Amino acid sequence: MDKGGKAAQAKERGNGCMKSGRHMEAILHYTEAIKWTPEDYRLYSNRSLGYLKMEQHYLALEDANRVVELKPEWAKGYFRKAEVFASVDFHEAAVQFYKAALERDENDEKLKKAVKSAEATHKRLSRDEFLLPWKGIAVGAALGIVFLLLEFLLFSSEKMEEHLIKGLFLAMFIGGGFGATQLYQYFITTYRNALLQPPPPPPDQPSQGTQTANNDSQNIPKHDGRGQSSSTSTTDSSSNGVRQRAKKETK
């Protein structure tokens, strides 16, 4: 069977695994098919979907990029990229690539719905991100006011009427609320970026210098129990043999 036939069989096995939800097996079959026909852009598209189902976002994006490189006029390559970005909540980039796919297949209703959905999600998340610091300030101010009221009711004294102290307490709570929202946004952004980073490399193999050192250590003469090296013992045994032969010859 030629390479094309082997690739087709591996692809069919991968498609069957995808339909039954065995995404890891499907990835392995698609990888085998790619080995036989590495220029088949459809295989990379299918494997990108498999990686996305396994939440391997970086690998899914790598295969989607490969699809666009091999077949830049094919809409599904851009669709795959958009799906990866949407899965990690980078909806602005998702909208961009959904539109790029729609430009290449203007009659695809699925792409039209995807563009509208991504745009709506992007607007909603952008609004939420804009309002989040203000929500933090409001929560901090509310907590500060409650704290001041409780302190005034429980420890009523003339000192509590000092407006400067009250303002400092209130500003502290407001700043804490605002800072908490900034930390939250930083964590979310860092987490999303991390999802698109390459996986860590495998453990390093022993270096050539280490292997050479190991080989050299095998050549070091070993010592026997009497503190003599094996090379010395070998020399002694060979000299004994020479003396024995000399005695026989004299006889």
C-alpha positions in Angstrom: 0.0 0.0 0.0 1.3 3.4 -0.9 1.7 6.4 1.5 -1.6 7.9 0.5 -3.5 4.8 1.2 -1.8 4.4 4.6 -2.6 8.0 5.5 -6.2 7.6 4.4 -6.7 4.6 6.7 -5.1 6.3 9.6 -7.3 9.3 9.0 -10.4 7.2 9.0 -9.4 5.6 12.3 -8.8 9.1 13.7 -12.3 10.3 12.6 -13.9 7.2 14.2 -12.1 8.0 17.5 -13.2 11.6 17.4 -16.8 10.6 16.9 -16.7 8.3 19.9 -15.0 10.9 22.1 -11.6 9.2 22.2 -9.6 12.3 21.4 -6.2 11.1 22.5 -6.4 8.1 20.2 -7.6 10.3 17.4 -4.6 12.5 17.8 -2.3 9.5 17.5 -4.0 8.3 14.3 -3.8 11.8 12.8 -0.2 12.0 13.7 0.4 8.7 11.9 -1.4 10.0 8.8 0.7 13.2 8.9 3.8 11.0 8.9 2.8 9.6 5.5 1.4 12.8 4.0 2.9 15.8 5.8 1.5 18.3 3.3 -2.2 17.3 3.8 -3.7 20.4 5.5 -6.9 18.6 6.4 -5.0 16.3 8.8 -3.6 19.2 10.7 -7.1 20.7 10.9 -8.5 17.5 12.4 -5.6 17.1 14.8 -6.0 20.8 15.9 -9.6 20.0 16.8 -8.4 16.9 18.8 -5.8 19.0 20.7 -8.5 21.6 21.5 -10.8 18.9 22.8 -7.9 17.8 25.1 -7.4 21.4 26.1 -3.9 21.5 24.6 -4.3 25.0 23.4 -0.8 25.7 22.3 -0.6 22.5 20.2 -4.1 23.2 18.7 -2.9 26.7 17.7 0.3 25.3 16.2 -1.7 22.9 14.0 -4.1 25.7 13.0 -1.2 27.9 12.0 0.1 25.0 9.9 -3.2 24.7 8.1 -3.1 28.4 7.2 0.4 28.1 5.9 -0.4 25.1 3.7 -3.8 26.3 2.5 -4.2 30.1 3.1 -7.4 30.3 1.1 -9.2 27.6 3.1 -11.6 29.1 5.6 -11.4 26.3 8.2 -7.8 27.1 9.0 -8.8 30.5 10.3 -11.9 29.0 11.9 -9.6 26.6 13.9 -7.5 29.6 15.1 -10.6 31.5 16.1 -11.8 28.5 18.1 -8.5 28.3 20.0 -8.6 32.0 20.9 -12.2 31.8 21.9 -11.5 28.8 24.2 -9.1 30.9 26.3 -11.3 34.0 26.3 -9.3 36.0 23.8 -12.4 37.0 22.0 -11.0 40.0 20.3 -8.6 37.8 18.4 -11.3 35.2 17.9 -13.5 37.8 16.2 -10.6 38.7 13.9 -10.1 35.1 12.7 -13.8 34.3 12.5 -14.1 37.3 10.1 -11.1 36.1 8.2 -12.7 32.7 7.7 -16.0 34.3 6.7 -14.2 36.4 4.1 -13.2 33.1 2.4 -16.6 31.5 2.8 -19.2 34.2 2.8 -22.2 31.7 2.6 -21.3 29.7 5.7 -24.1 30.2 8.2 -22.0 28.7 11.0 -19.3 31.2 10.5 -21.8 34.1 10.5 -23.3 32.9 13.8 -19.8 32.4 15.2 -18.9 36.0 14.4 -22.0 37.4 16.0 -21.5 35.3 19.1 -17.8 36.2 19.5 -18.6 39.9 19.0 -21.3 39.8 21.6 -19.1 37.9 24.1 -16.2 40.3 23.5 -18.4 43.4 24.2 -19.8 41.8 27.3 -16.4 40.9 28.7 -14.9 44.3 27.8 -17.8 46.0 29.7 -17.2 43.7 32.7 -13.5 44.4 32.7 -14.2 48.1 32.6 -16.7 48.0 35.4 -14.7 45.6 37.6 -12.4 48.2 39.2 -15.4 50.4 40.0 -17.2 47.4 41.6 -14.1 46.9 43.7 -14.1 50.6 44.8 -17.8 50.4 45.6 -17.4 47.2 47.7 -14.4 48.7 49.5 -16.3 51.9 50.2 -19.2 50.0 51.5 -17.1 47.9 53.8 -15.3 51.0 55.0 -18.6 52.8 55.9 -19.8 49.7 57.7 -16.6 49.5 59.7 -16.8 53.2 60.6 -20.4 52.9 61.7 -19.8 49.9 63.8 -16.8 51.5 65.5 -18.9 54.7 66.1 -21.7 52.6 67.6 -19.6 50.4 69.8 -16.9 52.9 70.8 -18.8 56.2 70.7 -16.4 59.0 71.7 -15.4 62.5 70.6 -12.4 61.1 68.8 -14.5 59.4 66.3 -15.7 62.7 65.0 -12.3 63.5 63.7 -13.0 63.5 60.0 -9.4 63.0 58.9 -9.2 59.6 60.6 -12.5 58.5 59.1 -11.3 59.5 55.7 -8.1 57.6 56.1 -10.0 54.4 57.1 -12.4 54.9 54.2 -9.6 55.5 51.7 -7.9 52.3 52.9 -10.9 50.2 52.2 -11.5 51.8 48.8 -7.8 51.2 47.9 -8.0 47.6 49.0 -11.1 47.0 46.9 -9.4 48.6 43.8 -6.2 46.7 44.4 -8.0 43.4 44.7 -9.7 43.9 41.3 -6.3 44.7 39.7 -4.8 41.6 41.1 -7.7 39.5 39.8 -7.4 41.0 36.3 -3.6 40.3 36.3 -4.1 36.7 37.4 -6.8 36.1 34.7 -4.6 37.7 32.0 -1.6 35.7 33.0 -3.5 32.5 33.1 -4.9 33.0 29.6 -1.5 33.7 28.2 -0.1 30.7 29.9 -2.6 28.5 28.1 -1.1 29.4 24.8 2.5 28.8 25.9 4.4 25.8 24.7 4.6 22.8 27.1 7.7 22.3 29.2 10.6 20.5 27.5 11.3 16.9 28.5 14.1 16.3 31.0 17.6 16.8 29.6 19.5 13.8 28.3 23.0 13.2 29.7 25.5 15.5 28.0 28.3 14.2 25.8 30.8 15.2 28.4 29.0 13.1 31.0 28.9 10.1 28.7 32.6 10.5 28.0 33.4 10.7 31.6 31.4 7.5 32.2 33.3 5.8 29.5 36.6 7.0 30.9 35.7 5.7 34.3 35.3 2.2 32.9 38.9 2.3 31.8 40.2 3.1 35.2 42.0 0.0 36.7 39.9 -1.6 39.4 41.6 -2.6 42.7 41.3 -6.0 44.2 40.8 -6.8 47.8 44.5 -6.6 48.5 44.8 -3.1 47.3 46.4 -4.0 44.0 45.0 -3.0 40.7 43.7 -5.5 38.2 46.3 -4.3 35.7 49.0 -5.2 38.2 47.5 -8.6 38.8 47.4 -9.2 35.1 51.1 -8.2 34.7 52.1 -10.5 37.6 50.2 -13.5 36.1 51.8 -12.9 32.7 55.3 -12.8 34.2 54.7 -16.0 36.1 53.8 -17.7 32.9 57.1 -16.6 31.3 59.1 -18.0 34.2 57.3 -21.4 34.0 58.0 -21.6 30.2 61.7 -20.8 30.9 62.0 -23.6 33.4 60.5 -26.1 31.0 63.0 -25.1 28.3 66.0 -25.5 30.7 64.8 -29.0 31.5 
